[in-house]
Amino acid sequence: MKNSLRKIVRKYFFPDKIVESVKDVDFEALKRQGFRVILLDIDNTLVPHGRRSADRSALEIRDSLDHVGLTPVVCSNAKAKRLQSFTGSLDIECISDAKKPAPHAINNFMQANDINADEIIMIGDQLITDVLASRRAGIPVILCKPISKQEVFYVRLKRPLERLLIRIGGKDIYRSLEEVAIDSL
């Protein structure tokens, strides 16, 4: 029973790779592997929670993706008005009110844009929303560490559950995901 629970946790809540920051992702390697679209969470992935416009770091990430020929798309649970303000400052597309961990918004986006699951990857900071939504949509996912320790209360409530999931799935296995080569995603 314990091993089957461990396998389920790893399957649904462990990412393919863990990085310190989105800036640590080798976008050229992702492009070489055939990825076309990078889904990016906004809060605590691109910018600290609640920002309504892009900062210099988010603009640099967008420019890096453009330079490599990858299409960035913000995928967030944020409401449309806030997200459109943010993505307007980046001049990129968005999937607002995505209702992650539900996979429907991701699947609908893929279908509407004729994107296969092996051409799109998610980058986010939460196991329970970003990783689980990606797993349920059948796409790979890279987990980055949160930009800021200051988080809204409902995210702070999820962090202990994330630590429990890591413990159940195996801390050593989880930590080893930092060493996964980006070329193997």
C-alpha positions as CSV (number, residue, x, y, z in Angstrom):
1,M,0.0,0.0,0.0
2,K,2.8,2.4,0.9
3,N,4.6,1.8,-2.3
4,S,1.5,2.3,-4.4
5,L,0.8,5.6,-2.7
6,R,4.4,6.7,-3.2
7,K,4.1,5.9,-6.9
8,I,0.8,7.8,-7.3
9,V,2.3,10.9,-5.5
10,R,5.4,10.8,-7.8
11,K,3.2,10.3,-10.9
12,Y,0.9,13.3,-10.2
13,F,2.8,15.7,-8.0
14,F,6.5,15.3,-8.9
15,P,7.7,17.5,-11.8
16,D,10.0,16.3,-14.5
17,K,12.7,18.8,-13.4
18,I,13.2,21.3,-10.6
19,V,15.1,24.6,-11.1
20,E,15.9,27.5,-8.8
21,S,14.3,30.1,-11.2
22,V,12.7,30.3,-14.7
23,K,15.9,32.0,-15.7
24,D,17.8,28.7,-15.1
25,V,15.8,26.8,-17.7
26,D,17.8,26.0,-20.9
27,F,15.3,27.2,-23.4
28,E,17.5,26.3,-26.4
29,A,17.5,22.7,-25.2
30,L,13.7,22.7,-25.0
31,K,13.6,24.0,-28.5
32,R,15.9,21.3,-29.7
33,Q,13.6,18.7,-28.2
34,G,10.7,20.0,-30.3
35,F,8.9,22.1,-27.8
36,R,7.1,25.1,-29.3
37,V,5.1,26.6,-26.4
38,I,6.1,27.3,-22.9
39,L,3.2,27.8,-20.4
40,L,4.2,30.0,-17.6
41,D,2.5,30.5,-14.3
42,I,2.6,34.1,-13.2
43,D,2.4,34.4,-9.4
44,N,5.7,33.6,-7.7
45,T,7.0,32.0,-11.0
46,L,7.5,35.1,-13.2
47,V,6.8,37.8,-10.6
48,P,5.9,38.1,-6.9
49,H,2.3,37.4,-6.2
50,G,-0.3,40.0,-7.3
51,R,1.7,42.1,-9.7
52,R,-0.3,43.7,-12.5
53,S,2.6,44.3,-14.9
54,A,5.8,42.6,-15.9
55,D,9.1,43.5,-14.2
56,R,12.6,43.5,-15.8
57,S,13.1,39.8,-15.1
58,A,9.8,38.8,-16.7
59,L,10.7,40.9,-19.8
60,E,14.1,39.2,-20.0
61,I,12.5,35.8,-19.8
62,R,10.1,36.7,-22.6
63,D,13.0,38.0,-24.7
64,S,15.0,34.8,-24.1
65,L,12.0,32.7,-25.3
66,D,11.5,34.9,-28.3
67,H,15.2,34.7,-29.2
68,V,15.1,30.9,-29.2
69,G,11.8,30.8,-31.1
70,L,9.6,29.5,-28.3
71,T,6.1,30.9,-27.7
72,P,5.5,32.0,-24.1
73,V,1.9,31.8,-22.9
74,V,0.9,32.7,-19.3
75,C,-1.4,30.1,-17.8
76,S,-2.8,31.3,-14.5
77,N,-5.7,31.0,-12.2
78,A,-5.8,34.8,-12.0
79,K,-8.9,36.5,-13.3
80,A,-9.0,37.8,-16.9
81,K,-8.8,41.5,-16.0
82,R,-5.6,41.2,-14.0
83,L,-4.0,38.7,-16.3
84,Q,-4.7,40.7,-19.4
85,S,-3.0,43.7,-17.7
86,F,0.0,41.6,-16.9
87,T,0.3,39.9,-20.3
88,G,-0.4,43.2,-22.1
89,S,2.8,44.5,-20.5
90,L,4.6,41.5,-22.0
91,D,2.7,41.4,-25.3
92,I,2.0,37.7,-25.0
93,E,-1.0,35.4,-25.0
94,C,-2.6,34.2,-21.8
95,I,-4.9,31.5,-20.4
96,S,-6.8,33.2,-17.6
97,D,-8.9,31.7,-14.9
98,A,-7.3,28.3,-15.8
99,K,-8.8,26.6,-12.7
100,K,-5.6,24.6,-12.2
101,P,-5.3,21.8,-11.2
102,A,-8.1,21.0,-13.6
103,P,-6.5,20.3,-17.0
104,H,-9.4,21.6,-19.1
105,A,-8.0,25.1,-19.9
106,I,-4.6,23.6,-21.0
107,N,-6.3,20.9,-23.1
108,N,-8.7,23.5,-24.7
109,F,-5.7,25.7,-25.5
110,M,-3.8,22.8,-27.1
111,Q,-6.8,21.8,-29.2
112,A,-7.6,25.3,-30.3
113,N,-4.0,25.9,-31.3
114,D,-3.2,22.5,-32.8
115,I,-0.5,21.8,-30.3
116,N,0.5,18.2,-29.3
117,A,1.4,17.3,-25.8
118,D,5.1,16.8,-26.7
119,E,5.3,20.4,-28.1
120,I,4.2,22.2,-24.9
121,I,5.6,22.4,-21.4
122,M,4.5,24.1,-18.2
123,I,6.8,26.0,-15.8
124,G,5.3,26.8,-12.4
125,D,6.0,27.0,-8.6
126,Q,3.3,24.8,-7.1
127,L,2.9,21.0,-6.9
128,I,-0.9,21.1,-6.3
129,T,-1.8,23.5,-9.1
130,D,0.9,23.7,-11.8
131,V,2.4,20.2,-11.6
132,L,-0.9,18.4,-11.1
133,A,-2.6,20.3,-13.9
134,S,0.2,19.5,-16.2
135,R,0.2,15.8,-15.3
136,R,-3.6,15.7,-15.8
137,A,-3.2,17.4,-19.2
138,G,-0.4,14.9,-20.1
139,I,2.3,17.5,-20.6
140,P,5.8,17.8,-19.0
141,V,6.4,20.3,-16.2
142,I,9.3,22.1,-14.7
143,L,9.0,23.3,-11.1
144,C,10.8,26.5,-10.1
145,K,11.2,27.6,-6.5
146,P,8.9,30.5,-5.5
147,I,10.3,34.0,-6.1
148,S,9.1,35.3,-2.8
149,K,8.4,34.0,0.6
150,Q,5.4,36.3,0.8
151,E,2.4,34.4,-0.5
152,V,-1.4,34.8,-0.2
153,F,-3.0,32.8,2.6
154,Y,-4.5,30.1,0.4
155,V,-1.0,29.3,-1.1
156,R,0.5,29.3,2.4
157,L,-2.1,26.7,3.3
158,K,-1.0,24.5,0.4
159,R,2.8,24.6,1.2
160,P,2.6,22.1,4.2
161,L,0.6,19.7,2.0
162,E,3.3,20.0,-0.6
163,R,5.9,19.1,2.0
164,L,3.8,16.1,3.0
165,L,3.6,15.0,-0.7
166,I,7.4,15.3,-1.0
167,R,7.8,13.2,2.1
168,I,5.4,10.5,0.9
169,G,6.9,10.5,-2.6
170,G,10.4,10.4,-1.3
171,K,12.6,13.4,-0.5
172,D,15.7,11.8,-2.2
173,I,13.8,11.2,-5.4
174,Y,12.3,14.7,-5.3
175,R,15.8,16.3,-4.7
176,S,17.2,14.3,-7.6
177,L,14.9,16.1,-10.0
178,E,17.2,19.1,-9.6
179,E,19.9,17.0,-11.4
180,V,17.7,15.9,-14.3
181,A,19.2,17.0,-17.6
182,I,16.9,19.4,-19.5
183,D,17.7,17.4,-22.7
184,S,15.9,14.4,-21.2
185,L,12.4,15.9,-20.8
